[in-house]
């Protein structure tokens, strides 16, 4: 566990360098992180640790070494055995590899012959992994679809068992749903992928409710909602990606995000997606009403922080337009109005139970006032 935490920490350092666009620091941090990962994997006890292999491959990918990352992924899959869909670690590794490959696609056209489909197809086969050779046989795709379908039905039809193994079962279900939905997206289309997410979400909701009724305990809060949240995040991320490479209406993603955020108001990834799509909207009133409703119904601080960030982004955009050298500009939202709104949000946020003790919120407030 300490090795995983160490590797994850160094991967995070690389991500922060990428976000800050610090090329020199990124290069140095990349060398340190890769050296650490290699030293971990040289230890005899870690050579078959798929979690470490996955982190090392992801690190190479983040550093822009796509070919090297593919070699690491392929090596890990070749040495991982033939567990297939029954192996949680193998499913997790294959899902990340396929997701990264999908992000390189510029269009869904021809994706059925892509490396991602090869990865997800080989996962369903009982034999050893074979690296991508440039094509995927249609008969293998048909077999893989049947295997995914049966595996998902088996998991969804399981009777809940109240023990520690269920934690592993729910993690495995999330990985299986992610792989199957991505496979359907690449080989059939977005509607087929959404159907997989819908089936899994409905079953998880029903199982979670049943468990609470049967046990009279809060054990279900630890497992089913976390799996449901993970499936929801996969669903919204796929919708966002599809909108980026295809013509697709915004409403399905907006509805999915609003429903998810009502249930998981502390999920930062969902909030980032929400304010990202709201930037495309010319009307701020709907988003403001939504933020207001969520902050009233939860003690989580995230809704306040992202409401403030959304208004600050809107203020920055307004100032940019006002300062543009294109003659007279008629601004629909006066800058002073936005400033007052942001100050009011800060005031309400720092008066909340969690906000009063949040150093980040106070620093943001001080910085804004300066």
Buried (B, 14 or more C-beta within 10 A) or exposed (E): EEBBEBBEEBBEBBBEBBEEEEEEBBEEBBEEBBEBBEEBBEEEEBEBBBBBBBBBBBBBBBBEBEEBBBBBBBBBBEEBBEBBBEBBBBBBBBBBBBBBBBEEBEEBEEBBBBBBBBBBBBBBBEEEBEBBEEEBEEEBBEBBBEBBEEBBEEBBEEEBEEEEEBEEBBBBBBBBBBBBBBBBBBBBBBEBBBEBBEBBBEBBBEBBEBBBEEEEEEBBEEBBBBBBBBBBBBBBBBBBBBBEBEEBEEEBBBEBBBEBBEEBBBBEEBBEBBBBBBEEEEEBEEBBEBBBEBBEEBEBBBBBBBBBBBBBBBBEEBEEBEEEEEEEEEEEBEEEEBBEBBBEBBEBBBEBEBBEEBEEBBEBBEEBEE
